[in-house]
Amino acid sequence: MLGELINIPTDTLIDMLYIILAGDFAITAHGVVEVEQIQRELRRRGEEQCWSFQALN
């Protein structure tokens, strides 16, 4: 599944993570693996971000 995550927009990954964690059911072992993969991909994307804040006058 991880290879597929690269092509999914970040907002969609966050939605997927929310749906898995907010469900009314217990998380299965497969669900845990999916959550970990989504978290790794989001973390990887976060490390690629370069934020620069500048004051504009």
Secondary structure as the mmCIF struct_conf table of DSSP 4:
data_model
#
loop_
_struct_conf.conf_type_id
_struct_conf.id
_struct_conf.beg_label_comp_id
_struct_conf.beg_label_asym_id
_struct_conf.beg_label_seq_id
_struct_conf.end_label_comp_id
_struct_conf.end_label_asym_id
_struct_conf.end_label_seq_id
HELX_RH_AL_P HELX_RH_AL_P1 LEU A 2 LEU A 5
TURN_TY1_P TURN_TY1_P1 ILE A 6 ASN A 7
BEND BEND1 ILE A 8 ILE A 8
HELX_RH_AL_P HELX_RH_AL_P2 THR A 10 ALA A 22
BEND BEND2 GLY A 23 PHE A 25
HELX_LH_PP_P HELX_LH_PP_P1 ALA A 26 THR A 28
HELX_RH_AL_P HELX_RH_AL_P3 ALA A 29 GLU A 48
#
